[in-house]
Amino acid sequence: MRLFIAITVPNSLRRYCQQMQGQFEGLTKVNDFHLTLQFLGDDTEDPEPIMTALSQIQFKAFEIEMGDILPFGPSNEPRGIWIECAKNKTLNALAAEIQERLKPLGYISDKPFRAHITLGRYKKIPRKLPERIKGIAHRFDVDHFELIQSHLGPTRPAYKTLKSFSA
């Protein structure tokens, strides 16, 4: 199974994400917007131990503020576009606790946590290189996160929530 842990975005932010996707030429658009807390990979056979570990996490609901829209990857060869998340100690602490709880199960993050929502990816470098766009501050409350299974399809991945973990 291909699994990841994420915070899904509310409908109000979803509409904004869709509007922002239209600002970038040649972008293969994402349909299901989320903020990934940790990618677990493709090799999970039994998600139960993961669910047990995540069930032990206690957190209080908190607010996230989204920021600017910018390309990621090398500036001369961007791989895609994302919306930054403003620095948030509570969000970072949640991501760190998730990583700590999953280490004993062999899930070790291959890169540091950077809070963002991906809008899309480029299959080839766009003719006009994208630039940072000043975002409209969008805030939303987080009262749960999810363990999500991803199925890679011919055009886009399909997602299925396996379990939700509430504050």
N, C-alpha and C positions, 0 to 999 in steps of 0.2 A: 504494500500500500504506500502511496505517496501522501504524506501527511505534513501539515503545518498548523501552528497555533496563531490565531489572529483575533483582532477586534474588527467586527464588521461596521460599516459606516451607516448612519441614518439616512433616510430618503432625502432630506433637505441637502445634505452634503453630496449625495449621489447625483442629484440634478446639477449641482455646481461642477462636479468632476466631469460629467458628460459635456457641459458647456465648454470647459477648458480643453477637453480633448480636441475640439474643433479648431483650436488655435494652432495646431501643429500638423504640418503637411507630412503625409507618408507614415503616420503613426498607426500601428496595429493596435486597436483600442481594446482596453480591458472592459469587461462587462460587469464583473462582480468586484466592487471596490472593498478593500480591507487594508488594515494596518498589520503587517506580519510581525509577530512577537518572536517566533522562532520557526525556521524551516527544519523539518525532521528527516527529510529524504524520501527515497523510494522503496526502502527495504523493510518496512515494518510489516510483520506477519500478524501480530496480535496487539491491538491498541489498548487492551485492558490495563497493562501495567502503566502506560502513559496516563490513562484516565485516572487511575488510582493516585499517581503522583500529583497530578494537577488538582485533584479534589482536595488535597491537603493545603492548598494555597488559600490564605485568607487575605482579603484586601477590601478597602472601602471604596465606594464609587468616587470617581474623580472626573475632572473635566480636561479635555484635550483641545488645544487651539491649533488649527492648521495655518500654514503660512504661504510662502511663495511657491510658484510652480517653476521647476527648473529641470534641465537635462541631467541625466546621470551617465557616468562613464567618462572616458576621455573627452575633453572639450572639442577636439577635432573629429571625433568619431563617437558621438553619443549613442548609447544603447537604448535609451528610452527617456520618458518624462515622468516625473513624480511631483507630488505636493509634499513639501517639508512639513514636519510637525514642530511646533515651538518647543523649546527645551521644557521638559516636564519631569521633575524628580520622581513623582509617583509612578508615572508610566515606566521610567527607566528602572525603578525598583521592582515593578511587576515583571518586566522582561528579565531582569537579573535573577529573580526568584524562580521563574520558570526554568531558566538555564540551570540553576543549581539543583532543582528537583529532578531534572532529567539526566544530569551527568551520571548518576549511578546506573542508569539504564543504557548508557553508552551513547547518548545524544549530546554531542559537544558541538557548539556553534562554531562554524568556520570563519565567521567575521563578526566584528563588533556590532551591537544593535544600533541602528539608525532609523528613527521613527519617520515613516513616510507612507504615502498611498500612491501606488503606481497607477498612472493613467494609461500607459501603453508602452510598446517597444517598437524599435525600428528593425525591419528586416535588412534594410540597406541604409547607408548614410543619406540623410536628406540633402537636397540641393542647397537649401538655405538652412544653415546651422541654427538650431533653436537657441533662444536667449532666456534668461530668467524673466519671469513675469511677476510683478508685484501682486500677490494674492489678496483676496478679500478675506479678512479674518473670519474663519468659521470655527465656532466652538461646538462641542458636543459632549454629552455626559457618557461615561463608560461605567457600566454596572455589570458587565460580564465579558468574558472572552470565550473563544470556541476552539475545539480541536476539529480540524477540517480535513477531509479527504479530497484529493485533487485527481481528476482523471484527465490526462492529456488527450485532447481530441485533434482532429486534422486542422482545425482553424483556431480554436480557443479551448482552454481548460474548462472543465465543468467541476463545480464544487458541491460537496455534501457535508453538512455539519454532523459530526458523529456525537458530540456532546458539548453542552454549554456549561460554563462555570461562572456562577454569580457571586457578586460581592456580598 
